[in-house]
Amino acid sequence: MALRRHALLPALALAVAGCASQGASPSASSPDTMPPESAGPSLPAGGDVPLELLETAVADAAERAGVDAAAVSVVSAEAVTWRDGSLGCPEAGMMYTQALVPGFRVVLEAGGEELHFHGAAGGDGLRYCASPEPPAEGAIDR
């Protein structure tokens, strides 16, 4: 059920954005499409990755890099399919589900370095990945 609900979020966001723009002046902004001031950098709205996941990853990246959240930039934020339950971030000695897993990959730049965050769609958020592996698409595209 969570996966189905999550899959509808991008469509719902587009519908809300379309309705909000009707009758609004060009300078008006909808609170649903604008990140809060405390979010730091300008985060993409209505993209593949839910805004609340991006905000959490930005806060984590800022803390890890020892910078203000406003100094973190989004390099990429996309929906991907992971090769297995490790979500592209396997740990030694761990066993993972051997099935394709829909999820997200976010790459942020903070303090001069790229930080990778991976997660599963319908999961409990994004987690930092020190040694990222590519998603299934990277293995299939040749």
N, C-alpha and C positions, 0 to 999 in steps of 0.2 A: 504494500500500500504506500509506503514512504517513497519508493522509487517512482510510482505512478504520479503521486502528488508533486514530487520534485521535477519530473519531466514536464509538468504543466507550468512551472514557474516562468520560464522564458516567454511562453505564449501569453501568459497572464500579464507579465510586465509590459510586453509590447502593446497589448490591448489597453492597459491602463494609461500608458504613455500616449497612445493615439487619442484616447478620450480626453485626457488632460489638456492636450494641445488644442482641441477644438474650442473656439471661443475665448481662448486665453491670449493675452497680448504677447508679442514675441519676447519681451523682457521678463515675463512671468515665469517662475519655475515651480515645479511640483515638488513637494517635500518627499514624495515617493521615488523620485528619479535623481535626487541630488544627495550625495553623501553628506553626513553631518560634518560640521567644521572640524571636529576633533579627529576625523578619520585620517587627516594628514594629507597625503597626495591626492591628486585628482584620480579617482578610481573609475574604470569603465562601468557604465550602467547598462543594464539590459543585455549583457554579454552572456557567455556560456557559464561563467562561474558566479554563483550568488554573491551579492554585495557583502553580506555579513561574513562570508568565508574570506573574502578579500580583506576586509577590515581586520579580521583576527590575524591573518597571515602578515599583514603590514605591521601590526603591533608587535608580533613575535619577531619579525625581521629587525625592527627598530631596536628592540631590546637586545637582541643578539649582537647587532652591530654597534650598539652604544650611541645611536643617533636618535634625533627626534623623528616621529612618524612622518612629518612633513618632508623629511629628507629621503624618504623611501620612494622609489619609482617602480611602476609595474612594467616589466620587460615583456611578459606574456601571461595570459590567463585564458585557459582553454579547457574544453571538455575533451577527454581522451578515453581510450580503452586500455586498461592495464592487462598485461599478460597473465597475471595471477594475483593471488591475495596479498602479495607483498607490496602492491601498489607502486612498483618501480623503486622500492627502497628496502631490499631484502637485508635481513640481519643474520649473521652467522649463527648456526645452530637452531634456527627457527624453521618450522614447517608451514607451508602456505597452501591454501586452496588452489588447485590446478584448474582454473577456469578463467575465462575472460571476465574482467570486472570493469564496468563503466565508472568513470570518475573524473577527476580534475587534476590539472598540472598548472601551478602558478610559479613563475620565476620573477623574483624581485631583485632590485639593485639597492643595496644599502651599504654605506661606508666604503664604497669602491669595490664591493664584491657581490657576486650573484648568489642568491639564496633560493633554494628550490623547496616547494611545498606540494605535497601530493595528498590526495584523498579519494574516497569512494563516493559515488553518488548515493545519497540517502544515508551516508555514514555520519560520523560524529565530528566532522570538520577536516581541516587540512593539518598535516604534520610536517615538520621540518625534515628534510632528507639531505644528509651530508654527502652521500654518494649515490646520486640519482641514476637510474637506468631509464632508457627510453620506453615509451608506451608501445603497445602492440602495433600501432600504425607505423612506427619507425622500423619495426622488424619486417613488416609486410611490403612497404614501399621500397622498391629496388630499381 
